[in-house]
């Protein structure tokens, strides 16, 4: 007895049924959603344009929030106090947010933007490095204007304040101090790690590492031995521009 009904005619009918079933399964598979864990496999012999990859969600670029030099700012004291840094390499986006100033055409100079809590070191019109800082609080604001470095002190004790109104403070071993106007100075700050918002009695608080970098960047160059090193009369001191 033949295994195929009605000979060749039966075989033909079976083939038609199988083809219909296969087409139905293919259509159903195409309509089902693809799981996130599944991989779409395409025929390597078919051009990729025939099987375009699933379109990824279009995401806007992330804002510039972290330093690109040194570790990310930590909101707690770091293990190595001397290595903390907020330094980053400024780009056009960062700089466009700063208050406009008349830039010196050449030489090194320092830009302090109080609204952004940033210090930027320049060589002419080129921004070399920027730092998150802490300037004066509303009751003790940082002075605004154009100044220049007038004295450098590698380390000192800072004290002041009125116990009756704001509280007396005495801070030993404040490093890398650069006075630019009266009692206003850039200096290292080991007593907090909250850079990026006002915290001081008027000075520009920086990490010790950042203050040291700025201390070595500016003119005059410290002679390496004098504690209270005043800018010599024959030396052009680095300009400091402070804006709101």
GULUMKOL-463988 format. One record per residue (C-alpha): x, y negated, z negated. Coordinates in steps of 0.05 Angstrom, whole numbers, plus 5000, padded with zeros to 4 digits. Example, Ala and Ser with C-alpha at 12.3 -4.5 7.8 and 13.67 -1.06 7.14 Angstrom:
REM GULUMKOL-463988
524650904844
527350214857
END
This chain:
REM GULUMKOL-463988
500050005000
502649325018
504948854961
502448245001
495048155012
492948135084
500148145108
503247505134
496747115125
496747265050
504047045043
502346385078
496646255030
501046394970
506245914996
500945365004
498545464933
505545454904
507244814943
500944484916
502644684845
509744414852
507143754879
502343694821
507843824769
512443314803
507042784803
505342914730
512742864710
513242194746
507341914708
509842124639
514041604600
521441754593
523741854521
529141394494
533442014482
532642284552
537442154609
535042004679
538742454727
539142244799
541542604860
548942424870
548042494945
542741944946
545141224944
544340894877
539940354908
534640884917
534941054842
536040374808
537940404735
532540194685
533039444674
535839244605
532538694565
535638024582
538537714518
540937004508
548136914488
549536944414
551036274381
558136134361
557836284286
564236644268
571536444269
575936744324
582236654284
582537004218
576937374181
569637174179
568036704121
566137074058
561336784007
565437073951
572637033928
577337433972
582537903944
588237503975
586936773961
592536524006
589936894067
582836634068
581436224130
575535914167
579735744229
576935844299
578635634370
573635094389
570035114455
565834614495
559534814459
562534684390
565534024411
559233764445
555633784378
560533304345
559532554338
562732194396
569331844382
574431464422
579931974430
587231784427
590431894495
596432274468
599732534405
596832944349
590632714312
585232984266
577732934275
573133014215
565633094230
561733064165
555033244195
557933894223
562833994164
568434104213
575633894220
578733934290
586133864305
587833554372
593733454417
591532874460
584733074488
585833814476
582534134415
587534634387
584134914325
578034774282
576234924210
569934944168
570734474109
567134204048
566733454043
563832993990
557033083959
551732533967
553632233899
561032243918
561232173994
567432224038
569931564066
568431434140
573031074189
579831114222
585831244179
592631594181
596532074136
599931644084
602632154034
603832904028
604033303963
605534053966
602234183899
599133763843
593933753788
587533383806
583133103752
577532593747
570132503742
565932203687
563532693634
557532253621
554832243692
558032773736
562633193695
570133173684
574633633724
581933833718
584634303772
591934523769
596134743828
591934433884
596134573946
597734244012
594933553996
594933004049
592332324028
589531914085
585931354047
586331153974
584531793934
581532153994
585532754019
585533414055
587433974007
586734703991
581034923946
581535583908
575435463862
570135603914
569035953980
562935584004
565935214063
561234924113
557234504064
558933894020
561934093953
567233573934
568232913898
570032603965
576132983989
576233484047
576334184016
579634724058
582235424044
589535434023
591635754089
587835244130
590434654089
597534914097
596734974172
594234254175
599734024128
605034294175
601434044238
601133314219
606232754217
610232584176
613833244168
614833394095
622233384076
621534034036
623433753968
619933093951
613633213910
610232553929
612532454000
610331794029
610231674103
616731324122
615930644153
619430854217
614831454228
608131434265
603331804220
597932264247
591331904258
585132144221
578131974248
572332114201
565132054227
558332214199
END
